[in-house]
Amino acid sequence: GGVTFSGGEPLLQHEFLLQLLKASKSRDLHTALDTSGYSSWEVLESVREYVDLFLYDIKTLNDQRHITMTGMSNQSIIDNLHHLSRLGHSLILRVPLIPGVNNSIEDLRDLGVFASGLANLERLDILPYHNIGIDKYCRLNKSYEMQEVIPLPVENVEDAANFLREYHLTIRVGG
């Protein structure tokens, strides 16, 4: 058995997360942390020894595009991922494939090179963009900024997966 901590971002409650991770490990439970990696290294370092597997989300490697899409740089996210990789942690990279954001050949090539350089990467999960959240945003009276984005056809998602397999990566479509 095991437990996966996800959210939002579990690292935002890192002190509580640490207590849950310690309690889980004391019961011999496998622990996984689903994170964007957006935190200080000190926070991530405080919990990492109690995490068996990191499910690590990367939206785009392009910092300017990341800033445009999220309002913040991805530099600490990438730095933290490199630290975890160098320290030998088991990793699953999770990448939402978003039309017009990170699905170009250049984006996929950059991702393939980047991911193939990570030690202990178990696999890369491609998460095809979907617009299921539109209804939820409407019910919350919120603006859905990506309403015009049309999900990729299944064939295009498979083409991206096959392209990334050329980098000797284990690829899974879906999460």
N, C-alpha and C positions, 0 to 999 in steps of 0.2 A: 504494500500500500504506500501511498504517498499523498503529498499535498502540494498544490500550486497556489502561489500568492500572486494575485493579479489585481486589477483595479479598473480604474484610474491608474495611478502610479503608486505602487506600494512603498517606494522609497521616500515618498512625502511623509509617511508615518514610520520612519526608519527605527525609532526607538521601540515602538509597539511591534513592528515587524521583527526586530531582533529577538524580542521575547518569544514571539510565536515560533520563529525558526529554532531557537534553543529548545523550546518545549517539544517541537516536532522531532528534532534530532535525539532528544533524550528518550523518545519512544521508538527509536529506530525507523522513523519514517523518511522516505525519500522526499527531498524538498526541491521544488522548482520555483524560480522567480521570473515572472513575466514583467519585463521592464523596458522602458525606452532608454534607460541608461542616463537620463538627464538628471544628474545630481553631482555633487562634489565627489571626488575620489574618496575622501575621508568617510563619507556616508556609505558608499558602496563597499569600501574596504571593511567597515565595521560589521557588515552582514555576510560577506562573501564566503567565509569559512564554514558557514552553516547552510550553504546553498549547494546542492548537488548538480543542478542544471539551470543554466540561464537561458530563458526564452527572450531573445534580445531583438527589439524592434528597431529597424532602420527605415526611414521614409525615403531619404535620398542622400547620396554622398555629396552632392553639390551643395556647398554651404550657402551660396546666395539663394538658390531655389528653396532650401530648407528655411531660410529666414523669411522669404516671401510667403511660404505656405504656413509656417508655424509661428512666425514672429521672433524666432530665436535661432542662434547659431547651433550647428550640430557638432562643433569642435569638441566639447566635453563628452558628448555621446560617443564619438569615435575614439577619443583618447581613452575613455573608460573601457571600451570594448577591447582595445589593444592591451590595456593592462590585464584584463581578465584572461585574454588569450595567452599572453606571456606567462601568466601564473599557472597555466594549465587547467583552467576551468572548462567544463563541458559546456558547449554552446550550441544553440539552435538559433540561427539568424532568421528573423521574420520580416519580410518585405512586402508591404502592400503595393501591388502593381497598379499604378494610377495613370490612366491615359493622359498624355500631355505633361506629365510631371516627371515620371521616372521610367518610362517604357521605351525610350529611344534605343537604338543600337549602341550609341555612345554610353548611355546610362547603364545598359545591361553589361557592356564590356567593362566599364569601371567597377560595377558590382562583382562581376566574375573574377577580375584581378584581385579586388579587395578581399572577397570571401575566401578565395583559394589561398590567400596568405595568412589566414587565421588558423593557429594551432587548435586542435581539439574541437573543430567545427564538426558537429555530428551531421547536420544537414542545413539546407536553406529552404525555408518555407515561402513560397510565393502565395500571397493572399490577394486574389483578384478583387479589384475595386468593385463595390456594389453600392447602390443608392438606397438601401433598405432604411437608412436613418432619416430620410426625408420626412416621413410621416411623424416620427418622434419629434423632430425639430418643429414641425407645424403645430403639434399638440402643445409644445412648450413655448409657442409664439416666438421662436427663434428663427433667424435667417440661416438658410442652408447655403453656404457659399459655393458649394460644388454642384448645385442643382443641374447645371448644363453639361456636366461630365457624364458621358455615356460609357457604361461598362464595356470592356473589351469582349469581343467574341471569344468563345472557348478556344478556337483554333489559334488565335493570337497569343493567348495565355500559354498554350502548349508550345507554341513556337519559342516564346521567351524561355520557358523551362528547358527546352531542348538546347537552345543557345547557351544557357548557363551550364548545362551538363558538359559542354565542351571544355569547361574549366576543371573537369574532374570533380565536380561537386555532386553530392547527393541532393536531389531536388524533390520536394513534395509540393504539389499544388493544393492549396487549402491549408487551414490551420486547425 
